[in-house]
Amino acid sequence: MEYVIFAVAMLLFLLSLMIKGYLDSKKEEKEFIRKLRSDYGVISEKQYKPERFESISHYYEKHKQDSGIDDITWNDLNMDEIYQKMDGTMSAAGEEYLYYLLRTPVYEIGELKRREEMIEYFRTHENDRLACQVLFKKLGGTGKFSIYDYLDYLDNLGERNSGSHYFALLLIAVSIVVIFINLPLGLCLLSFVFIRNIISYFKIKNEIDPYITSFTYIFRLLDMVDKLTGRKIEILSEENRALKEAANKFTGFKRGSFLLMSPGRMSASANLIDLFLDYLRMIFHLDLIQFNRMLRIVRNHTREIDAILSIIGKVDAVIAIGAFRQGNPDHCIPQIGEQIMIRSTKLYHPLIEKPVKNDIDENRSILITGSNASGKSTFLKAVAVNAILAQTIHTCMADSYETGLFRILSSMTLRDDIQGGDSYYMVEIKALKRILDAQQKEGIPVLCFVDEVLRGTNTVERIAASAQILKSLCTGTSLCFAATHDIELTHILEDLYANYHFEEEIEQEDIFFSYKIMKGRATTRNAIKLLGIMGYDQRIVKEAEKMASDFLEKGNWTC
C-alpha cells in the first residue's frame, strides 16, 4: 500500500511541475504580448555582437543582385546603424530579410505597392501583428550562425547513404540465425557485431552531431508554418498558399525523427527509457539511419526551405517597418513615378536626434559649396538615405517625398586601402569609376552622391579632372548630387549643375551654422577666420589672409 501512495504522490508532484511550467510559460507569453503593445514603435534594444551582425548579411549574400546597394555606398551612408535603429524583428529569418530588403531597392512600382499594403495592414491590425510576433519569437534564431551557414555546412558531409548500417543489421540477423545452429559460434559472432557497431556508432555520431542544429531549426520552421497558415490572416492569403506548398515537401521529415531529435539522446540520462533507446541506437544505428534520411530530404528541398525563410522573413520585416514608422511620426509615404527628379519638403537624416530639415526640388544635378561642418555632407547623406528608404521600406524621413526609380551609388567617406596597397587617390578613382560604369548600363537611371571629388590630389589637376568627371556623371538620365570646396567648379559646370550652398555666421569670435541649404554658390570664405576662433596665433591668421588676398588680386602666391 505504501508503494501505491508513494507512486501517486510522485505522479501528483510531476503533474504539479508540469502545470506550473505551463502556467509560467503562459504568464511569460502574456507579459511578452503586453510589452509588444506598449513598446510598439520604440527603438530596438538588441545587442549586436560582431559575429551575429556578420551572419545577418548571409541571406542577402545568397540573393544578391547587381543593382543592389554595394558595400561602398552601404558604408558611406552608415546603413548598419540605420538597420539597427529599424530592427524590431523577432526571428533570425526576419533579421536577415530586413537587412536584405535595405540593400535591395525595388525597381517595380507594383512591388512597392504590395509592400506598402503589408506594412500598413500589420500596423493597423494589432491582433494579427501580435500573433505573428509571438510565433516569430518562438521560432527565434540559430545562435551566432545563419541558417544558410548550417545548410552550407551540410555539404561538408559529402554523399552519405545507410548501406553500411543496413549491412550491420544484416550481420545481426545472421548472428541470431547462427545461434540456433551453433550457439557458441553465434554468440561470439553476435558479440563481435555489437562491439563493431558500438565503436563505429560513436565515430559517426561525432561527425553528424554539429549538423543536427539545422534540423532543429527546420522543425521549428515547419511547426510555425502550420500555426501561421492556420490563423488565415487576410493579407497573407498568397503567402500562405506558397508556405503550404513548400511545407508539403517535408511531410516525411518528422516521421521517426524522435530517434535523432529526442532531448534525451545519448545524454547519460538516468531515465530507463532513454537509456534503453540509447543502447538500441548504438547497436542498431537507428538515429544514424534517420539522420541520413532527413539529410536527403533537406538536400532535395533546399529551395523550399529558402522559400519558407523568405516569406517568414518578409512578414517579420514588414512588421518591424511598421514599428519604425510608428516611432518616427515625421515620416511620409513616397510618391514614386517615372520622372527623373527629387522633390521633398522638410527632409532629414534618421540618425540625427534633432535634425535641421531641408527642402529640395530638382530635376537636374546639383553642386553644393560651403565651409567645413556647414552641413554639406549631412545633406548629401540625408538625400541618399531617403532615396534608399523610398525604394526599400517605402518610407521617407520627410513631410513629402516625390522621386523616380534609381540605382543609388555614392563616393563619400573613403579611406586608404592599407591591405590592398592603394592610396586614397587610387581608392577614390576606383569608386568613381564604378559609378561611371553603372551609368553605361541600360535601364535603371543612376542617382549618385559624391563628396569632395578627387580630394586626394593637387589643386590644378583636381579641378580639371573633377570638372570632366562631374560632367560625365550628370549626362543622360543620371542625377549627381556633389559637394565641393572648389568654387571654380561652380562656374565651370553652371550650365550642367544647379548651384546650392550652406552658410555660416561668425559673431563675437564664435561660429554659428544654420544647416539650411540655399540656392546659389557660396560667397563666404571663413576657413582662415576659423583659425583665429580656435586660438591660433594672430600672426598666422593675418599672414594667411594677406596671402589669400594677394592671390585673388594678382593670380600668384607669395609667402
FIFIKOL-51556 format. One record per residue (C-alpha): residue in three letters; x, y, z. Coordinates in steps of 0.25 Angstrom, whole numbers, padded with zeros to 4 digits, always signed. Layout:
<rs>
AlaXYZ ...
</rs>
This chain:
<rs>
Met+0000+0000+0000 Glu+0012+0009+0003 Tyr+0017+0008-0011 Val+0004+0012-0017 Ile+0003+0024-0008 Phe+0017+0028-0012 Ala+0015+0025-0027 Val+0002+0034-0026 Ala+0010+0045-0019 Met+0021+0045-0029 Leu+0011+0045-0040 Leu+0004+0057-0034 Phe+0017+0064-0031 Leu+0021+0062-0046 Leu+0007+0067-0050 Ser+0008+0079-0042 Leu+0022+0083-0048 Met+0016+0081-0062 Ile+0004+0090-0058 Lys+0014+0100-0052 Gly+0023+0100-0065 Tyr+0010+0102-0074 Leu+0005+0114-0065 Asp+0019+0120-0065 Ser+0020+0119-0080 Lys+0006+0125-0082 Lys+0010+0137-0072 Glu+0023+0140-0079 Glu+0015+0140-0093 Lys+0005+0149-0087 Glu+0015+0159-0082 Phe+0022+0158-0095 Ile+0010+0162-0102 Arg+0007+0173-0093 Lys+0021+0178-0095 Leu+0019+0177-0110 Arg+0007+0186-0109 Ser+0013+0197-0100 Asp+0027+0197-0107 Tyr+0021+0197-0121 Gly+0030+0208-0129 Val+0041+0208-0118 Ile+0055+0207-0123 Ser+0060+0193-0123 Glu+0070+0190-0111 Lys+0076+0178-0118 Gln+0091+0175-0115 Tyr+0099+0173-0128 Lys+0111+0165-0125 Pro+0121+0165-0137 Glu+0119+0150-0141 Arg+0104+0151-0141 Phe+0104+0164-0149 Glu+0113+0158-0159 Ser+0103+0146-0160 Ile+0091+0155-0162 Ser+0096+0158-0176 His+0096+0144-0181 Tyr+0082+0143-0187 Tyr+0086+0156-0195 Glu+0099+0149-0200 Lys+0091+0137-0205 His+0081+0146-0212 Lys+0090+0158-0216 Gln+0086+0166-0228 Asp+0096+0174-0237 Ser+0086+0186-0235 Gly+0086+0186-0220 Ile+0093+0195-0211 Asp+0108+0192-0212 Asp+0118+0192-0200 Ile+0124+0205-0202 Thr+0110+0212-0203 Trp+0105+0204-0191 Asn+0117+0208-0182 Asp+0117+0223-0187 Leu+0103+0224-0182 Asn+0105+0217-0169 Met+0094+0208-0172 Asp+0098+0198-0162 Glu+0093+0208-0151 Ile+0080+0211-0159 Tyr+0078+0196-0159 Gln+0080+0195-0144 Lys+0070+0206-0141 Met+0060+0199-0150 Asp+0062+0185-0146 Gly+0050+0181-0138 Thr+0049+0167-0144 Met+0046+0155-0135 Ser+0053+0144-0143 Ala+0067+0141-0149 Ala+0059+0140-0163 Gly+0053+0154-0160 Glu+0067+0160-0157 Glu+0073+0155-0169 Tyr+0062+0158-0178 Leu+0061+0173-0173 Tyr+0076+0174-0176 Tyr+0074+0168-0190 Leu+0062+0178-0192 Leu+0070+0190-0189 Arg+0081+0186-0198 Thr+0072+0182-0210 Pro+0064+0194-0215 Val+0051+0191-0223 Tyr+0050+0196-0237 Glu+0036+0192-0239 Ile+0025+0201-0234 Gly+0015+0189-0233 Glu+0025+0182-0223 Leu+0026+0195-0215 Lys+0010+0196-0214 Arg+0009+0181-0209 Arg+0020+0184-0199 Glu+0012+0196-0194 Glu-0001+0188-0193 Met+0006+0178-0184 Ile+0013+0189-0175 Glu+0000+0197-0173 Tyr-0008+0184-0171 Phe+0000+0179-0159 Arg+0002+0194-0154 Thr-0013+0195-0153 His-0017+0181-0149 Glu-0011+0179-0135 Asn-0017+0165-0132 Asp-0011+0159-0145 Arg+0002+0166-0143 Leu+0003+0161-0129 Ala+0000+0147-0133 Cys+0011+0147-0143 Gln+0021+0153-0134 Val+0019+0143-0123 Leu+0021+0132-0134 Phe+0033+0138-0139 Lys+0039+0140-0125 Lys+0037+0125-0123 Leu+0044+0122-0136 Gly+0056+0130-0131 Gly+0069+0129-0137 Thr+0081+0119-0139 Gly+0091+0125-0130 Lys+0103+0132-0136 Phe+0101+0126-0149 Ser+0091+0128-0160 Ile+0082+0116-0164 Tyr+0089+0118-0178 Asp+0102+0115-0171 Tyr+0097+0102-0166 Leu+0091+0098-0179 Asp+0104+0100-0186 Tyr+0111+0092-0175 Leu+0103+0080-0179 Asp+0110+0080-0192 Asn+0123+0077-0184 Leu+0117+0063-0180 Gly+0118+0059-0195 Glu+0110+0048-0200 Arg+0104+0039-0190 Asn+0096+0026-0190 Ser+0091+0016-0180 Gly+0097+0004-0187 Ser+0107+0000-0177 His+0097+0002-0165 Tyr+0087-0008-0172 Phe+0099-0017-0174 Ala+0101-0017-0159 Leu+0087-0020-0157 Leu+0088-0032-0167 Leu+0100-0037-0159 Ile+0092-0036-0146 Ala+0081-0045-0153 Val+0091-0055-0158 Ser+0097-0056-0144 Ile+0084-0059-0138 Val+0081-0070-0148 Val+0095-0076-0145 Ile+0091-0076-0131 Phe+0080-0086-0134 Ile+0090-0095-0142 Asn+0103-0093-0133 Leu+0101-0086-0120 Pro+0115-0083-0116 Leu+0119-0078-0131 Gly+0106-0070-0132 Leu+0108-0063-0118 Cys+0123-0060-0122 Leu+0118-0054-0135 Leu+0107-0046-0129 Ser+0117-0040-0119 Phe+0127-0036-0129 Val+0116-0030-0138 Phe+0111-0022-0125 Ile+0125-0017-0122 Arg+0127-0013-0136 Asn+0114-0006-0137 Ile+0116+0002-0124 Ile+0131+0006-0128 Ser+0126+0011-0142 Tyr+0114+0018-0136 Phe+0122+0028-0127 Lys+0131+0031-0139 Ile+0119+0034-0148 Lys+0111+0041-0137 Asn+0122+0051-0134 Glu+0123+0054-0149 Ile+0108+0057-0150 Asp+0104+0064-0137 Pro+0109+0078-0140 Tyr+0099+0078-0152 Ile+0087+0074-0145 Thr+0084+0089-0141 Ser+0080+0091-0155 Phe+0069+0080-0154 Thr+0064+0086-0141 Tyr+0062+0100-0147 Ile+0055+0093-0159 Phe+0046+0086-0149 Arg+0042+0100-0142 Leu+0041+0106-0156 Leu+0031+0095-0161 Asp+0023+0096-0148 Met+0022+0111-0149 Val+0017+0110-0163 Asp+0005+0101-0158 Lys+0002+0111-0148 Leu+0003+0123-0157 Thr-0005+0118-0168 Gly-0015+0113-0158 Arg-0019+0127-0154 Lys-0023+0130-0168 Ile-0018+0145-0168 Glu-0025+0152-0179 Ile-0013+0160-0185 Leu-0005+0147-0185 Ser-0014+0138-0194 Glu-0004+0138-0205 Glu+0008+0135-0196 Asn+0000+0124-0188 Arg-0002+0117-0201 Ala+0013+0117-0204 Leu+0016+0113-0190 Lys+0007+0101-0190 Glu+0012+0097-0204 Ala+0027+0097-0199 Ala+0024+0091-0185 Asn+0017+0079-0192 Lys+0030+0075-0198 Phe+0034+0071-0183 Thr+0023+0062-0180 Gly+0032+0051-0177 Phe+0043+0059-0170 Lys+0037+0057-0156 Arg+0034+0042-0157 Gly+0043+0035-0147 Ser+0050+0048-0144 Phe+0050+0045-0129 Leu+0061+0035-0131 Leu+0070+0046-0135 Met+0064+0059-0129 Ser+0060+0054-0115 Pro+0066+0063-0104 Gly+0070+0050-0096 Arg+0078+0044-0108 Met+0092+0040-0102 Ser+0091+0049-0091 Ala+0095+0039-0080 Ser+0081+0041-0074 Ala+0076+0033-0062 Asn+0063+0031-0069 Leu+0061+0016-0072 Ile+0054+0018-0085 Asp+0065+0028-0090 Leu+0076+0018-0086 Phe+0069+0007-0093 Leu+0067+0015-0106 Asp+0082+0019-0105 Tyr+0086+0004-0106 Leu+0077+0002-0117 Arg+0083+0014-0125 Met+0097+0009-0122 Ile+0095-0005-0126 Phe+0085-0003-0138 His+0089+0011-0143 Leu+0075+0015-0143 Asp+0078+0030-0141 Leu+0089+0030-0152 Ile+0080+0024-0162 Gln+0069+0034-0158 Phe+0080+0045-0160 Asn+0083+0041-0174 Arg+0068+0040-0178 Met+0066+0054-0172 Leu+0078+0059-0179 Arg+0074+0054-0192 Ile+0060+0061-0191 Val+0067+0074-0187 Arg+0077+0074-0198 Asn+0066+0071-0208 His+0057+0082-0203 Thr+0067+0094-0200 Arg+0059+0102-0210 Glu+0046+0100-0202 Ile+0054+0104-0189 Asp+0058+0117-0195 Ala+0044+0120-0200 Ile+0039+0118-0185 Leu+0050+0126-0179 Ser+0048+0137-0190 Ile+0033+0138-0187 Ile+0034+0137-0172 Gly+0046+0147-0172 Lys+0038+0157-0181 Val+0026+0157-0171 Asp+0034+0159-0159 Ala+0042+0170-0166 Val+0029+0178-0171 Ile+0024+0177-0156 Ala+0037+0184-0152 Ile+0036+0194-0163 Gly+0022+0198-0157 Ala+0028+0199-0143 Phe+0039+0208-0149 Arg+0028+0217-0155 Gln+0021+0217-0142 Gly+0033+0222-0135 Asn+0036+0233-0145 Pro+0023+0241-0147 Asp+0031+0251-0156 His+0031+0241-0168 Cys+0023+0241-0181 Ile+0020+0230-0191 Pro+0028+0234-0204 Gln+0021+0237-0217 Ile+0029+0229-0228 Gly+0027+0230-0243 Glu+0036+0230-0255 Gln+0041+0245-0254 Ile+0056+0247-0253 Met+0055+0257-0241 Ile+0055+0258-0226 Arg+0045+0267-0219 Ser+0044+0267-0204 Thr+0040+0276-0192 Lys+0046+0276-0178 Leu+0055+0265-0181 Tyr+0064+0260-0170 His+0074+0249-0167 Pro+0068+0238-0158 Leu+0081+0237-0149 Ile+0081+0251-0145 Glu+0074+0253-0132 Lys+0070+0268-0134 Pro+0071+0270-0149 Val+0070+0283-0157 Lys+0060+0279-0168 Asn+0062+0284-0182 Asp+0055+0285-0195 Ile+0059+0281-0209 Asp+0053+0281-0223 Glu+0061+0278-0234 Asn+0061+0270-0248 Arg+0076+0273-0250 Ser+0089+0270-0243 Ile+0093+0279-0232 Leu+0107+0284-0227 Ile+0108+0289-0213 Thr+0118+0298-0207 Gly+0121+0303-0193 Ser+0131+0302-0182 Asn+0135+0290-0174 Ala+0124+0286-0163 Ser+0113+0295-0170 Gly+0104+0283-0174 Lys+0108+0279-0188 Ser+0112+0264-0185 Thr+0100+0262-0175 Phe+0090+0268-0186 Leu+0096+0258-0197 Lys+0095+0246-0187 Ala+0080+0250-0183 Val+0076+0251-0198 Ala+0084+0238-0201 Val+0078+0230-0189 Asn+0064+0235-0192 Ala+0066+0231-0207 Ile+0069+0217-0202 Leu+0058+0216-0192 Ala+0048+0221-0202 Gln+0051+0208-0211 Thr+0053+0198-0200 Ile+0044+0201-0188 His+0035+0211-0195 Thr+0036+0221-0184 Cys+0044+0234-0184 Met+0048+0244-0173 Ala+0041+0256-0179 Asp+0028+0263-0179 Ser+0027+0259-0194 Tyr+0036+0252-0204 Glu+0034+0250-0219 Thr+0044+0243-0228 Gly+0046+0233-0239 Leu+0053+0220-0238 Phe+0068+0220-0238 Arg+0080+0211-0236 Ile+0087+0218-0224 Leu+0103+0219-0222 Ser+0112+0228-0214 Ser+0126+0232-0213 Met+0127+0240-0199 Thr+0135+0234-0187 Leu+0147+0227-0194 Arg+0160+0223-0187 Asp+0173+0218-0191 Asp+0173+0203-0194 Ile+0185+0199-0186 Gln+0184+0184-0188 Gly+0181+0185-0203 Gly+0193+0195-0204 Asp+0184+0206-0211 Ser+0186+0221-0207 Tyr+0174+0230-0204 Tyr+0174+0235-0218 Met+0174+0221-0224 Val+0162+0217-0215 Glu+0155+0229-0219 Ile+0157+0228-0234 Lys+0152+0213-0234 Ala+0140+0217-0226 Leu+0136+0228-0236 Lys+0139+0218-0248 Arg+0129+0208-0243 Ile+0118+0220-0243 Leu+0122+0223-0258 Asp+0122+0208-0261 Ala+0108+0207-0255 Gln+0103+0219-0264 Gln+0107+0211-0276 Lys+0097+0200-0273 Glu+0083+0202-0280 Gly+0070+0202-0272 Ile+0071+0208-0258 Pro+0075+0223-0257 Val+0087+0225-0247 Leu+0086+0235-0235 Cys+0100+0237-0229 Phe+0105+0245-0218 Val+0120+0250-0217 Asp+0126+0257-0206 Glu+0139+0265-0210 Val+0143+0260-0223 Leu+0157+0255-0224 Arg+0161+0262-0211 Gly+0174+0253-0211 Thr+0181+0260-0222 Asn+0187+0274-0225 Thr+0178+0286-0228 Val+0181+0289-0243 Glu+0179+0274-0247 Arg+0167+0272-0237 Ile+0159+0283-0243 Ala+0162+0279-0257 Ala+0159+0264-0255 Ser+0147+0267-0245 Ala+0141+0276-0256 Gln+0141+0265-0266 Ile+0137+0254-0256 Leu+0125+0262-0251 Lys+0121+0266-0266 Ser+0120+0251-0269 Leu+0113+0248-0256 Cys+0101+0257-0260 Thr+0099+0252-0274 Gly+0087+0244-0280 Thr+0077+0240-0270 Ser+0086+0241-0257 Leu+0086+0251-0246 Cys+0098+0255-0238 Phe+0098+0261-0224 Ala+0112+0266-0221 Ala+0119+0275-0211 Thr+0132+0282-0213 His+0141+0293-0207 Asp+0145+0297-0221 Ile+0137+0310-0225 Glu+0144+0309-0238 Leu+0135+0296-0241 Thr+0122+0304-0239 His+0126+0313-0251 Ile+0131+0303-0260 Leu+0119+0294-0258 Glu+0108+0304-0256 Asp+0101+0300-0269 Leu+0100+0286-0264 Tyr+0099+0287-0249 Ala+0089+0295-0241 Asn+0097+0302-0230 Tyr+0094+0301-0215 His+0101+0305-0203 Phe+0102+0305-0188 Glu+0106+0317-0180 Glu+0111+0320-0166 Glu+0112+0333-0158 Ile+0123+0338-0149 Glu+0119+0347-0138 Gln+0127+0351-0126 Glu+0138+0341-0128 Asp+0129+0329-0130 Ile+0123+0322-0141 Phe+0108+0318-0144 Phe+0103+0309-0154 Ser+0088+0309-0159 Tyr+0090+0296-0167 Lys+0079+0301-0177 Ile+0082+0299-0191 Met+0081+0311-0200 Lys+0081+0313-0215 Gly+0094+0319-0222 Arg+0109+0317-0220 Ala+0116+0320-0206 Thr+0121+0334-0205 Thr+0128+0334-0192 Arg+0141+0329-0189 Asn+0143+0327-0174 Ala+0153+0316-0173 Ile+0164+0326-0169 Lys+0156+0333-0159 Leu+0153+0320-0152 Leu+0168+0318-0149 Gly+0166+0331-0140 Ile+0154+0326-0133 Met+0161+0313-0130 Gly+0172+0320-0123 Tyr+0183+0321-0134 Asp+0194+0331-0133 Gln+0188+0344-0139 Arg+0201+0346-0148 Ile+0198+0333-0155 Val+0183+0337-0157 Lys+0187+0351-0163 Glu+0198+0346-0172 Ala+0189+0335-0177 Glu+0178+0346-0180 Lys+0189+0354-0187 Met+0193+0343-0196 Ala+0179+0339-0200 Ser+0176+0354-0203 Asp+0189+0355-0211 Phe+0186+0342-0219 Leu+0172+0347-0223 Glu+0177+0360-0227 Lys+0190+0356-0234 Gly+0187+0342-0238 Asn+0200+0336-0232 Trp+0205+0332-0218 Thr+0215+0339-0209 Cys+0219+0335-0195 
</rs>
